[in-house]
């Protein structure tokens, strides 16, 4: 059986976990008996923990609840850590500037160095739209 790696905490829903196990069994990477054995071991461990908590009485139940809350909290934080960070929204002005830059680069790409220099001067003096129009005109 493969060793568990440090820091490799995979967060899966029950449905995704079932799909993954079905796929791995179908591919022959994991034997179905290994899955059944792991589930049996898990059930046995849960049963043992419940028996020990029952032996401890009420105090054990309180401790168990506290530990369960802590485990759930760490699971949520691990799930958060694996999520991709949200991208910040791009403003309309930034989108327009990027689009204009792309159009400018496309218009200038096929020009010679001398003509590019003239278009660059037009861009500095009159703006991007005028430079794009001049570049398209000079490309012909």
N, C-alpha and C positions, 0 to 999 in steps of 0.2 A: 504494500500500500504506500502511496506517495506521502512524503513528509509534508507537514503543514508549514508554509512559509510565513515568516514574520511580516506583519503589515499587510497581508493579503486578505482583507476583509471584503467579501463580496456581498452586496445587498441585493437580494432577489425577492420578488413576491413569490407566494406559494405556487401560483400558476406558472411563472417563468422557471422556477426550480423544477417543477414537474416536467416541463417541456425539455429542459436541459438534461435531466436524468433519462427521459425517454430517448432523446437523441443519442446520448452517450452509450446507452445500452444497445440501441440499434446499430451504432457504429462499431460495437465490440470493444470499446475502450474501458467500459466498466461492466462487470458481470452483474446480472440482476440479483444474484445471491448476496453480493457485497452490499447492495443498496438495502436489501431486506435485513441483513445482519446489522448494518448501521442503524436502521430504524428500531430494530429490536433492542440494541444496546442503549439507544436514546430512551426508549420506553422504560427499560430496566433502571437507568439512572434517575429518571423522574420519579419512579415508584420508590426507590431508595431514599431520595431526598424528602418525599412526602412522609415516608415512615419516620425518618429522623425528626422532621419538624413536628409530627404528631407526638413523638416522644418528648420533645421539648415543651410542648403545651402552647399556651397562648403567646408567651414571649417569643417562641420560635416562629409563630405565624406572623407576628409583627415584624420580626427581623426579615422573614421571607418576603413580605410585601415591600419592605424598604429596599431589599436587594433587587427585587423584580423591577421596582421603579427606577433604580439606578441603572440596571441593565438596559431597560427600555430607553432611558435617556442617552446612554452611550451608543445604543444602536441608532437612534435618530441622528446623533452628531456624526457618527460614521457615515450614515447615508448622506447627510448634508455635505460631508467632505468629498464624497465621490461624485457629487453632481458637478456638472459643468457650470462655471460661473456665468451669470447673465451678461449679455452684451449690453453696453449702454446704448440708448437710442441715439441715432444720428439725426441731427437737425436738418431741416429742409435746406438751409443755406449751405451746410457742409455737403449734403448730397449734390446740390447744384454745382458747387465748386469742384467736387471730384469728377462729376460728369463733364464739366467744361474742360478740366485738365486732361481727361481721357480723349476728348475730341481734339484738343490742341495737339496732344502727342501723336494721335493718328494722322492728323493733317500734316505735321512737320516731319514725320518719319521718312517719307520718301524724298524729301528735299535735300539739295546739296548743302554743304557747310556755309557757303556764302549767302544762299537764299535763307537758310535758317537764321543766320545772324540778322538779316533784314527783318524777318518775321518777329524775332525776339525784340528788336527795337520798336516795332509796331505794337507789340504786346505791352511793353513798358509805357509807351506814350498813350495808346488809345484803348487798351484793354484786351481781354481774351477773345471776345466775339470778333472784334476787328482783325485780330491776328489770325484766327481760324479762317475767316473769309479771305484774307490776303494769301494765306498758305494754300488754300484750295485754288485760288485764282492763279498763283504762281506755279502750281503743280501741273497745270495744263500746258 
